[in-house]
């Protein structure tokens, strides 16, 4: 294997890791960790007041976190293999990704992050973590339509507009979108 191929693979791997650590890593691990360190978990005192709540919160919180991680991993994998880029704005995929989970929802990474944040809030029974979940969701609800989507229209034109008309931003389609059923991309 030539040296430049190994170096290229190492650089590509580092770009993906850096994007993961800086974006969803900070939002789902660092900030919630700081919140728990400052505020402590279980601000609702549900664990002591209702012992059965501990089981319910553990199962529900764990399920939400697992669902979020599945979405995040699927998104990162598709960005790497299909899009040939990272989830980071400084190294976006040069190809529009409309496969896998993207057949159902336009923002599966943000959905995954939100599921993880909600799962953390439920698992810890923490009001400050619940507030962080709401704040993160609100920031993305403003940022995506005002900044990200216009940038995607500029980069991908009619291809993205067709996709946008057929796949919802937040609430997933139950039936996967088949781009062959609609008019071809302009």
Backbone as JSON, one array per atom type, in Angstrom:
{
  "sequence": "XXXXXXXXXXXXXXXXXXXXXXXXXXXXXXXXXXXXXXXXXXXXXXXXXXXXXXXXXXXXXXXXXXXXXXXXXXXXXXXXXXXXXXXXXXXXXXXXXXXXXXXXXXXXXXXXXXXXXXXXXXXXXXXXXXXXXXXXXXXXXXXXXXXXXXXXXXXXXXXXXXXXXXXXXXXXXXXXXXXXXXXXXX",
  "N": [[0.85, -1.17, 0.0], [0.72, 2.15, -0.92], [2.42, 4.94, 0.6], [1.12, 7.43, 0.59], [-1.55, 6.67, 0.44], [-2.1, 5.42, 2.9], [-1.58, 7.59, 4.56], [-3.56, 9.3, 3.66], [-5.88, 7.91, 4.4], [-5.56, 7.93, 7.17], [-5.7, 10.69, 7.66], [-8.31, 11.23, 6.78], [-9.76, 9.67, 8.61], [-9.07, 11.02, 10.97], [-10.33, 13.5, 10.45], [-13.03, 12.76, 10.52], [-13.27, 11.83, 13.18], [-12.6, 14.17, 14.59], [-14.72, 15.85, 13.83], [-16.86, 14.45, 14.97], [-16.18, 14.47, 17.71], [-16.12, 17.23, 18.22], [-18.66, 18.2, 17.51], [-21.38, 16.51, 17.87], [-20.29, 15.29, 20.13], [-19.56, 17.27, 22.05], [-22.07, 18.41, 22.51], [-23.65, 16.24, 23.43], [-22.15, 14.96, 25.41], [-20.08, 16.54, 26.8], [-21.32, 19.06, 27.59], [-23.74, 18.08, 28.93], [-22.36, 16.62, 30.92], [-21.03, 18.63, 32.37], [-23.26, 20.01, 33.3], [-24.43, 18.07, 35.0], [-22.35, 17.79, 36.84], [-22.37, 20.33, 38.02], [-25.04, 20.68, 38.87], [-25.96, 18.22, 39.74], [-27.48, 14.96, 39.5], [-30.93, 13.78, 39.29], [-32.83, 15.85, 39.99], [-35.5, 15.93, 40.36], [-36.04, 14.25, 42.42], [-37.16, 11.75, 42.07], [-36.23, 9.17, 42.27], [-35.99, 8.52, 45.0], [-38.56, 9.11, 46.0], [-40.37, 7.59, 44.51], [-39.73, 4.45, 44.11], [-40.2, 2.65, 41.97], [-40.1, 4.32, 39.84], [-37.43, 4.6, 39.25], [-36.76, 2.28, 37.79], [-38.41, 2.55, 35.54], [-37.5, 5.03, 34.53], [-34.84, 4.38, 33.99], [-35.07, 2.38, 32.01], [-36.56, 3.73, 29.98], [-34.95, 6.05, 29.53], [-32.53, 4.8, 28.78], [-33.39, 3.46, 26.44], [-34.04, 5.64, 24.77], [-31.51, 6.87, 24.53], [-30.1, 4.8, 23.23], [-31.56, 4.62, 20.79], [-31.01, 7.17, 19.78], [-28.19, 6.99, 19.47], [-28.02, 4.99, 17.53], [-29.17, 6.31, 15.31], [-27.31, 8.42, 15.05], [-24.89, 7.05, 14.48], [-25.61, 5.75, 12.1], [-26.0, 7.97, 10.46], [-23.43, 9.18, 10.41], [-21.98, 7.11, 9.23], [-23.2, 7.01, 6.67], [-22.53, 9.58, 5.74], [-19.78, 9.25, 5.52], [-19.47, 7.07, 3.69], [-21.28, 7.38, 1.48], [-21.69, 10.17, 1.09], [-19.08, 11.08, 1.13], [-17.79, 12.83, 2.91], [-17.73, 14.75, 5.99], [-19.75, 15.22, 8.99], [-19.33, 17.75, 9.72], [-19.55, 21.3, 9.3], [-17.31, 22.52, 8.16], [-16.21, 20.6, 6.53], [-18.1, 19.43, 4.59], [-20.13, 16.83, 3.05], [-19.53, 16.32, -0.41], [-21.45, 15.19, -1.94], [-24.96, 14.81, -2.16], [-26.71, 13.19, 0.34], [-29.09, 10.78, 0.24], [-29.96, 8.35, 1.18], [-30.64, 5.34, 3.12], [-31.42, 6.19, 6.46], [-32.01, 8.73, 5.68], [-34.01, 8.52, 3.82], [-36.27, 8.74, 5.24], [-36.24, 10.96, 6.99], [-35.01, 14.33, 7.02], [-33.05, 15.28, 8.77], [-31.48, 13.3, 10.41], [-29.23, 13.18, 12.09], [-29.49, 15.31, 13.91], [-31.91, 14.54, 15.03], [-31.04, 12.19, 16.27], [-29.17, 13.23, 18.12], [-30.94, 14.75, 19.69], [-32.58, 12.7, 20.75], [-30.66, 11.38, 22.33], [-30.02, 13.43, 24.17], [-32.53, 13.84, 25.4], [-32.87, 11.3, 26.47], [-30.75, 11.25, 28.31], [-31.63, 13.23, 30.09], [-33.99, 12.06, 31.06], [-33.0, 9.66, 32.16], [-31.35, 10.62, 34.21], [-33.23, 11.98, 35.61], [-33.36, 14.78, 35.53], [-33.96, 18.15, 35.72], [-32.35, 20.39, 34.82], [-30.93, 19.09, 32.72], [-33.07, 18.44, 31.08], [-33.87, 21.0, 30.35], [-31.58, 21.72, 28.88], [-31.85, 19.91, 26.73], [-34.22, 20.95, 25.52], [-33.32, 23.53, 24.84], [-31.19, 22.92, 23.06], [-32.64, 21.63, 21.02], [-34.26, 23.76, 20.21], [-32.34, 25.63, 19.3], [-31.38, 24.24, 17.04], [-33.74, 24.08, 15.6], [-34.0, 26.66, 14.77], [-31.55, 27.26, 13.51], [-31.22, 25.35, 11.38], [-33.33, 25.73, 9.3], [-32.75, 28.42, 8.69], [-30.02, 28.66, 8.07], [-28.58, 26.2, 7.41], [-30.22, 24.8, 5.48], [-30.6, 26.75, 3.32], [-27.91, 26.81, 2.5], [-27.58, 24.19, 1.58], [-29.32, 24.24, -0.59], [-27.94, 26.02, -2.24], [-25.62, 24.5, -2.72], [-26.55, 22.04, -3.83], [-28.79, 22.55, -5.37], [-31.59, 21.95, -7.44], [-31.75, 19.24, -6.93], [-31.62, 19.01, -4.13], [-33.89, 20.53, -3.5], [-35.99, 18.97, -4.54], [-35.71, 16.71, -2.94], [-36.2, 17.92, -0.44], [-38.89, 18.61, -0.73], [-40.09, 16.16, -0.54], [-39.29, 14.75, 1.73], [-39.7, 14.99, 5.17], [-38.51, 17.47, 7.56], [-38.32, 17.03, 10.39], [-40.22, 15.16, 11.53], [-40.32, 11.81, 10.94], [-41.04, 10.13, 7.85], [-43.27, 7.43, 7.6], [-43.28, 5.52, 5.61], [-40.64, 4.78, 3.51], [-39.08, 7.26, 1.46], [-38.98, 7.03, -1.99], [-36.9, 8.01, -4.36], [-37.19, 7.42, -7.0], [-39.86, 7.33, -7.52], [-40.75, 9.91, -7.75], [-40.54, 12.97, -9.68], [-37.64, 13.14, -11.73], [-34.49, 14.38, -10.46], [-33.97, 17.81, -11.11]],
  "CA": [[0.0, 0.0, 0.0], [1.55, 3.35, -0.98], [2.43, 5.77, 1.79], [0.11, 8.49, 0.52], [-2.86, 6.09, 0.69], [-2.2, 5.27, 4.35], [-1.66, 8.94, 5.12], [-4.88, 9.82, 3.3], [-6.87, 7.24, 5.24], [-5.37, 8.44, 8.54], [-6.21, 12.06, 7.69], [-9.76, 11.14, 6.66], [-10.24, 9.17, 9.9], [-8.94, 12.11, 11.93], [-11.36, 14.5, 10.15], [-14.31, 12.25, 11.03], [-13.21, 11.82, 14.65], [-12.63, 15.56, 15.05], [-16.09, 16.34, 13.66], [-17.71, 13.77, 15.95], [-15.83, 14.96, 19.05], [-16.44, 18.65, 18.37], [-20.08, 18.56, 17.35], [-22.28, 15.79, 18.79], [-19.6, 14.95, 21.38], [-19.69, 18.37, 23.01], [-23.48, 18.62, 22.82], [-24.24, 15.11, 24.15], [-21.32, 14.46, 26.51], [-19.4, 17.56, 27.58], [-22.27, 19.98, 28.23], [-24.49, 17.37, 29.98], [-21.46, 16.29, 32.03], [-20.84, 19.84, 33.17], [-24.54, 20.28, 33.98], [-24.59, 17.11, 36.1], [-21.35, 18.13, 37.86], [-22.78, 21.55, 38.71], [-26.39, 20.6, 39.44], [-26.24, 16.9, 40.26], [-28.61, 14.29, 38.85], [-32.14, 13.52, 40.06], [-33.37, 17.07, 40.6], [-36.92, 15.71, 40.66], [-36.09, 13.33, 43.57], [-38.06, 10.65, 41.74], [-35.64, 7.88, 42.65], [-36.32, 8.24, 46.4], [-40.0, 9.22, 46.23], [-41.07, 6.5, 43.84], [-38.69, 3.5, 43.7], [-40.5, 2.07, 40.65], [-39.72, 5.31, 38.82], [-36.05, 4.32, 38.88], [-36.76, 1.26, 36.74], [-39.02, 3.14, 34.35], [-36.6, 6.05, 34.0], [-33.66, 3.71, 33.45], [-35.42, 1.72, 30.75], [-36.93, 4.74, 28.99], [-33.76, 6.84, 29.21], [-31.6, 3.95, 28.03], [-33.93, 3.23, 25.1], [-33.89, 6.89, 24.0], [-30.09, 7.03, 24.21], [-29.75, 3.79, 22.21], [-32.15, 5.05, 19.52], [-30.22, 8.31, 19.32], [-26.88, 6.53, 19.01], [-28.22, 4.27, 16.25], [-29.35, 7.34, 14.28], [-26.06, 9.15, 14.87], [-23.92, 6.17, 13.81], [-26.08, 5.56, 10.72], [-25.75, 9.22, 9.75], [-21.98, 9.32, 10.21], [-21.59, 6.08, 8.25], [-23.65, 7.45, 5.35], [-21.71, 10.73, 5.34], [-18.46, 8.75, 5.13], [-19.46, 6.16, 2.54], [-22.05, 7.89, 0.33], [-21.45, 11.59, 0.9], [-17.63, 11.31, 1.01], [-17.43, 13.98, 3.72], [-18.03, 14.6, 7.41], [-20.93, 15.96, 9.42], [-18.89, 19.09, 10.1], [-19.76, 22.33, 8.28], [-16.05, 22.87, 7.5], [-15.86, 19.54, 5.58], [-19.37, 18.75, 4.3], [-20.1, 15.9, 1.93], [-19.76, 16.94, -1.71], [-22.58, 14.5, -2.56], [-26.18, 14.81, -1.36], [-27.01, 11.86, 0.87], [-30.53, 10.52, 0.3], [-30.11, 6.91, 1.36], [-30.78, 4.9, 4.51], [-32.35, 6.95, 7.3], [-32.37, 9.96, 4.95], [-35.25, 8.26, 3.09], [-37.39, 8.97, 6.16], [-36.16, 12.27, 7.65], [-33.87, 15.09, 6.48], [-32.06, 15.61, 9.79], [-31.38, 12.21, 11.38], [-28.19, 13.43, 13.09], [-30.08, 16.15, 14.96], [-32.88, 13.69, 15.73], [-30.26, 11.32, 17.14], [-28.65, 14.05, 19.23], [-32.07, 15.09, 20.57], [-32.95, 11.49, 21.49], [-29.64, 11.16, 23.36], [-30.19, 14.45, 25.21], [-33.75, 13.54, 26.14], [-32.59, 10.09, 27.23], [-29.91, 11.62, 29.46], [-32.48, 13.96, 31.04], [-34.89, 11.09, 31.68], [-32.19, 8.72, 32.95], [-30.88, 11.31, 35.41], [-34.37, 12.69, 36.19], [-32.74, 16.08, 35.76], [-34.59, 19.32, 35.1], [-31.37, 21.13, 34.01], [-30.67, 18.36, 31.47], [-34.26, 18.6, 30.25], [-33.78, 22.36, 29.79], [-30.54, 21.68, 27.86], [-32.46, 19.25, 25.59], [-35.13, 21.91, 24.88], [-32.5, 24.59, 24.27], [-30.49, 22.37, 21.89], [-33.64, 21.43, 19.96], [-34.67, 25.08, 19.74], [-31.23, 26.18, 18.5], [-31.37, 23.58, 15.74], [-34.97, 24.44, 14.89], [-33.77, 27.98, 14.18], [-30.36, 27.22, 12.66], [-31.34, 24.51, 10.17], [-34.02, 26.39, 8.18], [-32.2, 29.74, 8.35], [-28.65, 28.62, 7.6], [-28.16, 24.95, 6.77], [-30.99, 24.48, 4.28], [-30.21, 27.61, 2.19], [-26.6, 26.37, 2.03], [-27.79, 22.97, 0.8], [-29.92, 24.64, -1.88], [-26.83, 26.57, -3.05], [-24.67, 23.43, -3.1], [-27.13, 20.93, -4.57], [-29.82, 23.06, -6.26], [-32.86, 21.26, -7.62], [-31.69, 17.91, -6.32], [-32.0, 19.17, -2.73], [-35.27, 21.03, -3.44], [-36.85, 17.81, -4.74], [-35.6, 15.94, -1.7], [-36.85, 18.7, 0.62], [-40.34, 18.55, -0.94], [-40.59, 14.8, -0.34], [-38.87, 14.18, 3.01], [-39.87, 15.99, 6.21], [-37.34, 17.9, 8.31], [-38.24, 16.52, 11.76], [-41.05, 13.97, 11.81], [-40.01, 10.87, 9.87], [-42.04, 9.43, 7.04], [-43.35, 6.01, 7.96], [-42.87, 4.79, 4.41], [-39.44, 5.44, 2.99], [-39.21, 7.99, 0.2], [-38.26, 6.44, -3.11], [-36.7, 9.12, -5.31], [-37.58, 6.98, -8.35], [-41.31, 7.54, -7.67], [-41.01, 11.32, -8.01], [-39.87, 13.47, -10.87], [-36.19, 13.09, -11.58], [-33.87, 15.63, -10.01], [-33.76, 18.72, -12.24]],
  "C": [[0.9, 1.24, 0.0], [1.36, 4.2, 0.27], [1.33, 6.82, 1.76], [-1.31, 7.95, 0.74], [-3.09, 5.92, 2.19], [-2.36, 6.63, 5.02], [-3.04, 9.55, 4.84], [-5.97, 9.21, 4.16], [-6.77, 7.75, 6.68], [-5.94, 9.85, 8.65], [-7.74, 12.07, 7.62], [-10.38, 10.66, 7.98], [-10.18, 10.26, 10.95], [-10.01, 13.16, 11.7], [-12.72, 14.05, 10.69], [-14.34, 12.27, 12.55], [-13.3, 13.24, 15.21], [-14.05, 16.13, 14.94], [-17.02, 15.73, 14.7], [-17.45, 14.32, 17.36], [-16.27, 16.41, 19.25], [-17.92, 18.96, 18.29], [-20.99, 17.72, 18.26], [-21.61, 15.43, 20.11], [-19.74, 16.03, 22.43], [-21.14, 18.51, 23.46], [-24.05, 17.5, 23.69], [-23.43, 14.62, 25.34], [-20.77, 15.57, 27.4], [-20.39, 18.46, 28.33], [-23.15, 19.26, 29.27], [-23.61, 16.98, 31.17], [-21.23, 17.46, 32.95], [-22.12, 20.16, 33.95], [-24.71, 19.35, 35.18], [-23.58, 17.4, 37.22], [-21.79, 19.35, 38.68], [-24.1, 21.39, 39.47], [-26.67, 19.27, 40.12], [-27.42, 16.28, 39.53], [-29.83, 14.28, 39.78], [-32.68, 14.77, 40.76], [-34.85, 16.94, 40.91], [-37.11, 14.83, 41.9], [-37.04, 12.16, 43.33], [-37.53, 9.31, 42.22], [-36.04, 7.53, 44.09], [-37.83, 8.2, 46.63], [-40.77, 8.03, 45.67], [-40.04, 5.49, 43.34], [-38.93, 2.87, 42.33], [-40.11, 3.02, 39.53], [-38.29, 5.07, 38.36], [-35.95, 3.31, 37.75], [-37.29, 1.85, 35.44], [-38.08, 4.16, 33.71], [-35.35, 5.43, 33.37], [-33.96, 3.08, 32.1], [-35.73, 2.74, 29.66], [-35.72, 5.57, 28.57], [-32.76, 6.05, 28.39], [-32.07, 3.69, 26.61], [-33.78, 4.47, 24.22], [-32.42, 7.11, 23.6], [-29.67, 6.05, 23.13], [-30.3, 4.18, 20.84], [-31.35, 6.22, 18.94], [-28.86, 7.89, 18.78], [-26.97, 5.77, 17.69], [-28.36, 5.28, 15.11], [-28.03, 8.08, 14.0], [-25.03, 8.31, 14.12], [-24.32, 5.95, 12.35], [-25.79, 6.79, 9.88], [-24.27, 9.39, 9.43], [-21.5, 8.34, 9.16], [-21.98, 6.5, 6.83], [-22.85, 8.65, 4.85], [-20.35, 10.26, 4.85], [-18.51, 7.99, 3.81], [-20.15, 6.72, 1.3], [-21.69, 9.35, 0.04], [-19.99, 11.95, 0.69], [-17.2, 12.58, 1.73], [-17.75, 13.71, 5.17], [-19.3, 15.36, 7.75], [-20.59, 17.4, 9.77], [-19.12, 20.1, 8.97], [-18.48, 22.7, 7.53], [-15.57, 21.79, 6.53], [-17.12, 18.76, 5.22], [-19.22, 17.78, 3.13], [-20.33, 16.62, 0.6], [-20.95, 16.32, -2.45], [-23.78, 14.53, -1.62], [-26.49, 13.38, -0.94], [-28.51, 11.72, 1.01], [-30.78, 9.02, 0.39], [-30.32, 6.58, 2.83], [-31.81, 5.71, 5.27], [-32.79, 8.25, 6.63], [-33.57, 9.76, 4.03], [-36.47, 8.62, 3.93], [-37.41, 10.38, 6.74], [-34.91, 12.99, 7.17], [-32.76, 15.35, 7.49], [-31.89, 14.49, 10.83], [-30.28, 12.42, 12.43], [-28.75, 14.26, 14.24], [-31.13, 15.37, 15.73], [-32.15, 12.77, 16.71], [-29.72, 12.06, 18.35], [-29.78, 14.37, 20.21], [-32.54, 13.87, 21.37], [-31.95, 11.22, 22.61], [-29.83, 12.16, 24.5], [-31.44, 14.19, 26.06], [-33.55, 12.3, 27.01], [-31.74, 10.38, 28.46], [-30.75, 12.33, 30.53], [-33.41, 13.01, 31.78], [-34.11, 10.16, 32.61], [-31.74, 9.35, 34.26], [-32.02, 12.0, 36.16], [-33.96, 14.12, 36.53], [-33.45, 17.19, 34.99], [-33.57, 20.14, 34.3], [-31.01, 20.41, 32.7], [-31.87, 18.44, 30.53], [-34.27, 19.99, 29.6], [-32.72, 22.41, 28.7], [-31.07, 21.0, 26.59], [-33.35, 20.23, 24.81], [-34.34, 23.01, 24.18], [-31.77, 24.11, 23.0], [-31.45, 22.16, 20.73], [-34.07, 22.76, 19.37], [-33.58, 25.73, 18.87], [-31.22, 25.56, 17.12], [-32.61, 23.89, 14.93], [-34.85, 25.81, 14.23], [-32.64, 27.91, 13.15], [-30.59, 26.5, 11.34], [-32.11, 25.22, 9.06], [-33.41, 27.73, 7.76], [-30.8, 29.68, 7.74], [-28.31, 27.35, 6.81], [-28.9, 24.68, 5.46], [-30.7, 25.43, 3.12], [-28.83, 27.23, 1.63], [-26.7, 25.1, 1.19], [-28.42, 23.27, -0.55], [-28.83, 25.21, -2.79], [-25.91, 25.48, -3.56], [-25.28, 22.41, -4.05], [-28.31, 21.32, -5.46], [-31.11, 22.26, -6.24], [-32.89, 19.89, -6.99], [-32.12, 18.0, -4.84], [-33.45, 19.65, -2.62], [-36.27, 19.88, -3.62], [-36.87, 16.95, -3.49], [-36.38, 16.62, -0.57], [-38.38, 18.65, 0.5], [-40.92, 17.19, -0.56], [-40.25, 14.19, 1.02], [-38.97, 15.26, 4.08], [-38.58, 16.27, 7.0], [-37.23, 17.15, 9.63], [-38.99, 15.23, 11.99], [-40.87, 12.98, 10.66], [-41.24, 10.36, 9.12], [-42.09, 7.99, 7.51], [-42.88, 5.13, 6.8], [-41.67, 5.51, 3.81], [-39.7, 6.1, 1.65], [-38.36, 7.29, -0.85], [-38.13, 7.53, -4.17], [-37.07, 8.71, -6.73], [-39.06, 7.22, -8.6], [-41.65, 8.99, -8.01], [-40.32, 11.73, -9.31], [-38.37, 13.39, -10.66], [-35.66, 14.44, -11.11], [-33.63, 16.52, -11.23], [-32.3, 18.89, -12.57]]
}
